[in-house]
Amino acid sequence: MIQYNPKDWFTFIFRIHKGDTIRRLFPLMAGIAIYTGLIIYLERFIFNLNDQSHLKNVPLMHAILGGVISLLLVFRTNSAYDRWWEGRKLWGDLTNNSRNLALKLHNMLPLEDAGAREYFRKAIPAFAYALRNHLLSKKADWELFDRQVGEPIIRRLKKDKHIPNQVADMLYQKVMDLYQKDILTDGQIILLNEELRSLTNICGGCERIKNTPIPFSYSVFLKKFIFGYVMTLPFGYMFSLGFLAIPIVVFIFYVLASLEIIAEEIEDPFGGDTNDLPTDKMASNIHKNVDDIFQHVVS
């Protein structure tokens, strides 16, 4: 995710950054420019159409369809942003619940039980790393390793299984083991349950966003609508604007297609695109926060 100053908008106007849609659309924009120039050339020098041609009424269609395509694009971008924001809220909940779980455990566990403290210091942020890799469809073999020490916790992961579930299961097993040893009480187990349960709930919410894209028919229809709308624009502008219609048609295509590309990018906030959520940074922050909590206790 790009970090930027939203108030420095003059810089954005004159700079093409990595996430700018003009990079992806440039070949199509060049093709639209050539297509528009060809239509105008044919009208001016080959067919020599006059102002009485029925093609002069094409802008009436654009005026009617312009409102329709605007409503469709507004709905498209809003629904995509809702998915992006829901993903951000889920990871915000994961951050808060990881901190709460660490705070509760460091106050519940006896100071002399350094082994249990070290276990949770590593295992709690391990879930965030596991979830990040799971959403990116990466194979994970190091979530249960402390980045600073490089020592494994208890057991290796089974790579062919659901890794976040394995980490959550290990946390549950460790808590129940401490309960059976009378280190944790009934009341403390109840207090810990909410944070432990939230781990799989957050994972399920992220998977719902990841595995449920916008309906295929809707996405395809909108692309065809934009393409058809732009392809007819030269016929509406060639009489009144001449070759000046070339940059105007290209700019209209750029605006409409960019909105669709941005919506496609943010509707899956867990990928590796420029505008996706910085889950790696958030997982590292969880690791740092949990580590600070337990290090404070040890000291």
QUIWOTA-V881493 format. One record per residue. N is the residue number from 1. RES is the residue in one letter. PSI is psi in whole degrees, -180 to 180 (NA if undefined). OMEGA is omega in whole degrees, 0 to 359 (NA if undefined). NEAR is the number of other ideal C-beta (glycine too) atoms within 10 Angstrom. Layout:
# QUIWOTA-V881493
n:N res:RES psi:PSI omega:OMEGA near:NEAR
n:N res:RES psi:PSI omega:OMEGA near:NEAR
This chain:
# QUIWOTA-V881493
n:1 res:M psi:135 omega:182 near:15
n:2 res:I psi:129 omega:173 near:9
n:3 res:Q psi:129 omega:185 near:6
n:4 res:Y psi:165 omega:176 near:12
n:5 res:N psi:110 omega:184 near:8
n:6 res:P psi:-16 omega:181 near:6
n:7 res:K psi:-15 omega:182 near:6
n:8 res:D psi:62 omega:189 near:8
n:9 res:W psi:-16 omega:176 near:9
n:10 res:F psi:-35 omega:180 near:8
n:11 res:T psi:-37 omega:183 near:10
n:12 res:F psi:-29 omega:184 near:13
n:13 res:I psi:-38 omega:188 near:6
n:14 res:F psi:12 omega:180 near:6
n:15 res:R psi:135 omega:176 near:8
n:16 res:I psi:105 omega:182 near:11
n:17 res:H psi:178 omega:186 near:12
n:18 res:K psi:-34 omega:183 near:8
n:19 res:G psi:3 omega:183 near:16
n:20 res:D psi:134 omega:182 near:14
n:21 res:T psi:-17 omega:182 near:17
n:22 res:I psi:-27 omega:178 near:11
n:23 res:R psi:-44 omega:182 near:11
n:24 res:R psi:-31 omega:186 near:14
n:25 res:L psi:-8 omega:187 near:17
n:26 res:F psi:-45 omega:178 near:13
n:27 res:P psi:-41 omega:178 near:9
n:28 res:L psi:-39 omega:178 near:15
n:29 res:M psi:-40 omega:177 near:17
n:30 res:A psi:-41 omega:178 near:11
n:31 res:G psi:-40 omega:178 near:12
n:32 res:I psi:-40 omega:179 near:24
n:33 res:A psi:-45 omega:179 near:15
n:34 res:I psi:-43 omega:180 near:11
n:35 res:Y psi:-46 omega:180 near:17
n:36 res:T psi:-44 omega:178 near:25
n:37 res:G psi:-37 omega:179 near:15
n:38 res:L psi:-43 omega:179 near:11
n:39 res:I psi:-45 omega:181 near:20
n:40 res:I psi:-39 omega:178 near:22
n:41 res:Y psi:-45 omega:180 near:13
n:42 res:L psi:-40 omega:181 near:14
n:43 res:E psi:-40 omega:186 near:18
n:44 res:R psi:-42 omega:192 near:14
n:45 res:F psi:-14 omega:181 near:8
n:46 res:I psi:-61 omega:184 near:8
n:47 res:F psi:-25 omega:177 near:11
n:48 res:N psi:55 omega:180 near:8
n:49 res:L psi:149 omega:179 near:16
n:50 res:N psi:178 omega:184 near:8
n:51 res:D psi:-12 omega:180 near:8
n:52 res:Q psi:-1 omega:180 near:7
n:53 res:S psi:145 omega:179 near:14
n:54 res:H psi:-21 omega:179 near:7
n:55 res:L psi:-18 omega:179 near:17
n:56 res:K psi:-17 omega:180 near:16
n:57 res:N psi:-1 omega:180 near:10
n:58 res:V psi:-38 omega:178 near:18
n:59 res:P psi:-24 omega:176 near:17
n:60 res:L psi:-40 omega:177 near:10
n:61 res:M psi:-40 omega:180 near:13
n:62 res:H psi:-37 omega:180 near:16
n:63 res:A psi:-38 omega:180 near:10
n:64 res:I psi:-48 omega:183 near:9
n:65 res:L psi:-20 omega:180 near:14
n:66 res:G psi:-41 omega:177 near:13
n:67 res:G psi:-38 omega:180 near:9
n:68 res:V psi:-46 omega:182 near:11
n:69 res:I psi:-31 omega:177 near:18
n:70 res:S psi:-45 omega:179 near:12
n:71 res:L psi:-41 omega:179 near:10
n:72 res:L psi:-42 omega:181 near:17
n:73 res:L psi:-35 omega:176 near:18
n:74 res:V psi:-46 omega:178 near:11
n:75 res:F psi:-40 omega:182 near:13
n:76 res:R psi:-48 omega:182 near:20
n:77 res:T psi:-37 omega:179 near:16
n:78 res:N psi:-43 omega:180 near:10
n:79 res:S psi:-37 omega:178 near:13
n:80 res:A psi:-42 omega:180 near:21
n:81 res:Y psi:-35 omega:177 near:15
n:82 res:D psi:-40 omega:178 near:13
n:83 res:R psi:-41 omega:179 near:20
n:84 res:W psi:-45 omega:183 near:20
n:85 res:W psi:-36 omega:176 near:13
n:86 res:E psi:-40 omega:176 near:14
n:87 res:G psi:-39 omega:178 near:24
n:88 res:R psi:-39 omega:179 near:15
n:89 res:K psi:-37 omega:179 near:12
n:90 res:L psi:-42 omega:179 near:23
n:91 res:W psi:-28 omega:172 near:25
n:92 res:G psi:-40 omega:176 near:12
n:93 res:D psi:-39 omega:179 near:15
n:94 res:L psi:-41 omega:178 near:25
n:95 res:T psi:-49 omega:182 near:16
n:96 res:N psi:-44 omega:182 near:14
n:97 res:N psi:-34 omega:176 near:21
n:98 res:S psi:-42 omega:177 near:25
n:99 res:R psi:-46 omega:181 near:18
n:100 res:N psi:-42 omega:179 near:15
n:101 res:L psi:-43 omega:179 near:25
n:102 res:A psi:-43 omega:180 near:24
n:103 res:L psi:-42 omega:180 near:16
n:104 res:K psi:-45 omega:182 near:16
n:105 res:L psi:-39 omega:183 near:28
n:106 res:H psi:-21 omega:175 near:19
n:107 res:N psi:-23 omega:182 near:10
n:108 res:M psi:-37 omega:185 near:19
n:109 res:L psi:141 omega:177 near:21
n:110 res:P psi:146 omega:181 near:9
n:111 res:L psi:-31 omega:182 near:9
n:112 res:E psi:-11 omega:180 near:8
n:113 res:D psi:70 omega:183 near:14
n:114 res:A psi:-30 omega:181 near:13
n:115 res:G psi:-45 omega:179 near:8
n:116 res:A psi:-40 omega:179 near:20
n:117 res:R psi:-44 omega:179 near:20
n:118 res:E psi:-37 omega:179 near:16
n:119 res:Y psi:-53 omega:182 near:21
n:120 res:F psi:-29 omega:177 near:24
n:121 res:R psi:-33 omega:179 near:24
n:122 res:K psi:-37 omega:189 near:23
n:123 res:A psi:-33 omega:182 near:21
n:124 res:I psi:-52 omega:176 near:26
n:125 res:P psi:-19 omega:178 near:25
n:126 res:A psi:-32 omega:179 near:30
n:127 res:F psi:-41 omega:179 near:29
n:128 res:A psi:-44 omega:178 near:27
n:129 res:Y psi:-41 omega:180 near:24
n:130 res:A psi:-42 omega:180 near:25
n:131 res:L psi:-41 omega:178 near:28
n:132 res:R psi:-50 omega:180 near:26
n:133 res:N psi:-36 omega:179 near:20
n:134 res:H psi:-43 omega:180 near:22
n:135 res:L psi:-28 omega:177 near:23
n:136 res:L psi:2 omega:181 near:15
n:137 res:S psi:36 omega:176 near:9
n:138 res:K psi:145 omega:174 near:11
n:139 res:K psi:134 omega:184 near:11
n:140 res:A psi:128 omega:176 near:20
n:141 res:D psi:14 omega:184 near:12
n:142 res:W psi:7 omega:182 near:15
n:143 res:E psi:-31 omega:182 near:24
n:144 res:L psi:22 omega:175 near:23
n:145 res:F psi:134 omega:175 near:15
n:146 res:D psi:131 omega:183 near:18
n:147 res:R psi:-29 omega:183 near:12
n:148 res:Q psi:-37 omega:186 near:9
n:149 res:V psi:-41 omega:181 near:9
n:150 res:G psi:24 omega:180 near:8
n:151 res:E psi:137 omega:182 near:10
n:152 res:P psi:158 omega:175 near:13
n:153 res:I psi:116 omega:168 near:19
n:154 res:I psi:-64 omega:189 near:11
n:155 res:R psi:163 omega:177 near:9
n:156 res:R psi:156 omega:176 near:10
n:157 res:L psi:151 omega:172 near:19
n:158 res:K psi:108 omega:189 near:9
n:159 res:K psi:-23 omega:181 near:10
n:160 res:D psi:2 omega:180 near:7
n:161 res:K psi:173 omega:179 near:9
n:162 res:H psi:105 omega:190 near:15
n:163 res:I psi:-45 omega:177 near:24
n:164 res:P psi:-36 omega:177 near:26
n:165 res:N psi:-38 omega:179 near:15
n:166 res:Q psi:-42 omega:180 near:20
n:167 res:V psi:-44 omega:178 near:27
n:168 res:A psi:-39 omega:178 near:23
n:169 res:D psi:-39 omega:179 near:14
n:170 res:M psi:-38 omega:177 near:19
n:171 res:L psi:-44 omega:178 near:21
n:172 res:Y psi:-45 omega:182 near:16
n:173 res:Q psi:-40 omega:180 near:11
n:174 res:K psi:-41 omega:178 near:17
n:175 res:V psi:-43 omega:180 near:22
n:176 res:M psi:-34 omega:177 near:12
n:177 res:D psi:-42 omega:177 near:13
n:178 res:L psi:-33 omega:178 near:21
n:179 res:Y psi:-43 omega:180 near:15
n:180 res:Q psi:-25 omega:177 near:9
n:181 res:K psi:7 omega:179 near:10
n:182 res:D psi:24 omega:174 near:7
n:183 res:I psi:-35 omega:175 near:15
n:184 res:L psi:145 omega:182 near:20
n:185 res:T psi:173 omega:177 near:11
n:186 res:D psi:-46 omega:180 near:8
n:187 res:G psi:-38 omega:180 near:9
n:188 res:Q psi:-37 omega:176 near:18
n:189 res:I psi:-42 omega:179 near:15
n:190 res:I psi:-41 omega:179 near:9
n:191 res:L psi:-34 omega:181 near:16
n:192 res:L psi:-20 omega:188 near:21
n:193 res:N psi:-39 omega:183 near:12
n:194 res:E psi:-46 omega:180 near:12
n:195 res:E psi:-39 omega:179 near:20
n:196 res:L psi:-42 omega:180 near:15
n:197 res:R psi:-33 omega:183 near:13
n:198 res:S psi:-24 omega:182 near:20
n:199 res:L psi:-50 omega:180 near:26
n:200 res:T psi:-30 omega:176 near:16
n:201 res:N psi:-43 omega:179 near:13
n:202 res:I psi:-42 omega:178 near:23
n:203 res:C psi:-44 omega:179 near:22
n:204 res:G psi:-39 omega:178 near:11
n:205 res:G psi:-41 omega:178 near:18
n:206 res:C psi:-40 omega:179 near:24
n:207 res:E psi:-34 omega:178 near:16
n:208 res:R psi:-43 omega:178 near:13
n:209 res:I psi:-44 omega:184 near:19
n:210 res:K psi:-40 omega:189 near:18
n:211 res:N psi:3 omega:180 near:8
n:212 res:T psi:85 omega:180 near:11
n:213 res:P psi:173 omega:173 near:12
n:214 res:I psi:139 omega:181 near:16
n:215 res:P psi:137 omega:185 near:9
n:216 res:F psi:-45 omega:183 near:8
n:217 res:S psi:-40 omega:180 near:8
n:218 res:Y psi:-46 omega:181 near:13
n:219 res:S psi:-43 omega:180 near:16
n:220 res:V psi:-42 omega:180 near:10
n:221 res:F psi:-42 omega:181 near:12
n:222 res:L psi:-41 omega:178 near:20
n:223 res:K psi:-43 omega:179 near:13
n:224 res:K psi:-38 omega:179 near:10
n:225 res:F psi:-47 omega:179 near:17
n:226 res:I psi:-44 omega:181 near:19
n:227 res:F psi:-47 omega:180 near:15
n:228 res:G psi:-39 omega:180 near:11
n:229 res:Y psi:-46 omega:182 near:18
n:230 res:V psi:-36 omega:181 near:21
n:231 res:M psi:-24 omega:180 near:15
n:232 res:T psi:-9 omega:182 near:17
n:233 res:L psi:-42 omega:180 near:22
n:234 res:P psi:-33 omega:180 near:24
n:235 res:F psi:-26 omega:179 near:22
n:236 res:G psi:-27 omega:185 near:20
n:237 res:Y psi:-11 omega:190 near:21
n:238 res:M psi:-29 omega:181 near:26
n:239 res:F psi:-41 omega:186 near:19
n:240 res:S psi:-29 omega:186 near:11
n:241 res:L psi:-20 omega:182 near:15
n:242 res:G psi:-139 omega:182 near:12
n:243 res:F psi:-12 omega:174 near:12
n:244 res:L psi:-17 omega:179 near:12
n:245 res:A psi:-22 omega:183 near:21
n:246 res:I psi:-58 omega:180 near:21
n:247 res:P psi:-30 omega:181 near:12
n:248 res:I psi:-45 omega:179 near:14
n:249 res:V psi:-41 omega:179 near:27
n:250 res:V psi:-42 omega:180 near:21
n:251 res:F psi:-41 omega:178 near:12
n:252 res:I psi:-43 omega:177 near:18
n:253 res:F psi:-42 omega:180 near:23
n:254 res:Y psi:-44 omega:181 near:18
n:255 res:V psi:-50 omega:183 near:11
n:256 res:L psi:-46 omega:181 near:19
n:257 res:A psi:-34 omega:179 near:20
n:258 res:S psi:-41 omega:178 near:15
n:259 res:L psi:-40 omega:179 near:21
n:260 res:E psi:-41 omega:180 near:20
n:261 res:I psi:-43 omega:179 near:13
n:262 res:I psi:-42 omega:178 near:17
n:263 res:A psi:-42 omega:178 near:22
n:264 res:E psi:-38 omega:184 near:16
n:265 res:E psi:-44 omega:186 near:19
n:266 res:I psi:-12 omega:179 near:21
n:267 res:E psi:-20 omega:171 near:22
n:268 res:D psi:89 omega:187 near:21
n:269 res:P psi:0 omega:186 near:26
n:270 res:F psi:18 omega:179 near:22
n:271 res:G psi:-158 omega:180 near:17
n:272 res:G psi:19 omega:181 near:9
n:273 res:D psi:168 omega:184 near:15
n:274 res:T psi:-39 omega:185 near:12
n:275 res:N psi:6 omega:179 near:13
n:276 res:D psi:165 omega:181 near:19
n:277 res:L psi:140 omega:178 near:23
n:278 res:P psi:68 omega:184 near:15
n:279 res:T psi:-29 omega:178 near:25
n:280 res:D psi:-41 omega:179 near:15
n:281 res:K psi:-40 omega:180 near:12
n:282 res:M psi:-38 omega:177 near:19
n:283 res:A psi:-39 omega:178 near:24
n:284 res:S psi:-37 omega:178 near:16
n:285 res:N psi:-39 omega:177 near:17
n:286 res:I psi:-43 omega:179 near:25
n:287 res:H psi:-46 omega:181 near:21
n:288 res:K psi:-44 omega:181 near:11
n:289 res:N psi:-47 omega:180 near:17
n:290 res:V psi:-41 omega:179 near:25
n:291 res:D psi:-41 omega:179 near:18
n:292 res:D psi:-39 omega:180 near:13
n:293 res:I psi:-50 omega:183 near:21
n:294 res:F psi:-31 omega:176 near:22
n:295 res:Q psi:-35 omega:178 near:12
n:296 res:H psi:-38 omega:180 near:9
n:297 res:V psi:-44 omega:182 near:17
n:298 res:V psi:-39 omega:181 near:11
n:299 res:S psi:NA omega:NA near:5
